[in-house]
Amino acid sequence: MIDLTKQLKIAVKTGKVSYGCTEALKAARSGRAKLIVLALNCPESERSAILHSAKLSELPVYIYAGSSVDLKTVCEKPFLVAAVAIREAGDSEILKVVESRNVGT
């Protein structure tokens, strides 16, 4: 089984990603992203707006099993990361991992 955390690290290093709730919401509204990853403690107002826009854009959303502190560590950023919009997966197989877990839109 492919580990999502490892694939997310690869996507961050080799693909094109945006960080933060505002960027994730923009990507969901425009349909530019291929996947949105949300931390468990993403603020509810932002989470609901992102989920709504992603549903309209038929974009998969994955709820990461960790907080924004955990997501910041995975992404190797010096700031908290509540949301990640993956525009291009790069060398990562993260889209396959998400498909195999039947993550809904």
Long-range contacts (C-beta under 8 A, 24 or more apart in sequence): 2-93, 2-96, 2-97, 2-100, 3-97, 4-62, 4-64, 4-94, 4-97, 4-98, 4-101, 5-74, 7-92, 7-93, 7-94, 7-97, 8-37, 8-64, 8-74, 8-75, 8-84, 8-92, 8-94, 9-74, 9-75, 9-76, 10-90, 10-91, 10-92, 10-93, 10-94, 11-86, 11-89, 11-90, 11-92, 11-94, 12-74, 12-75, 12-76, 12-84, 13-90, 14-90, 14-91, 14-92, 15-86, 15-87, 15-88, 15-89, 15-90, 15-91, 15-92, 16-86, 16-87, 16-88, 16-90, 17-75, 17-84, 17-85, 17-86, 17-87, 18-84, 18-85, 18-87, 19-75, 19-77, 19-79, 19-81, 19-83, 19-84, 19-85, 20-81, 20-82, 20-83, 21-46, 21-50, 21-82, 21-83, 23-83, 23-85, 24-50, 24-83, 24-84, 24-85, 25-49, 25-50, 25-53, 26-85, 27-85, 27-87, 28-53, 28-54, 28-57, 28-59, 28-85, 29-53, 29-57, 30-57, 31-57, 31-59, 32-85, 32-87, 33-59, 33-85, 33-86, 33-87, 34-59, 34-60, 34-86, 34-87, 34-88, 34-89, 34-95, 35-59, 35-60, 35-61, 35-62, 35-85, 35-86, 35-89, 35-94, 35-95, 35-98, 36-60, 36-61, 36-62, 36-83, 36-84, 36-85, 36-86, 37-61, 37-62, 37-64, 37-71, 37-83, 37-84, 37-86, 38-62, 38-63, 38-64, 38-82, 38-83, 39-64, 39-66, 39-67, 39-68, 39-70, 39-71, 39-81, 39-82, 39-83, 40-64, 40-65, 40-66, 40-67, 41-67, 41-68, 41-82, 42-68, 42-82, 42-83, 43-82, 46-82, 46-83, 50-83, 54-105, 55-105, 58-105, 59-105, 60-98, 60-99, 60-103, 60-104, 60-105, 61-103, 61-104, 61-105, 62-98, 62-101, 62-103
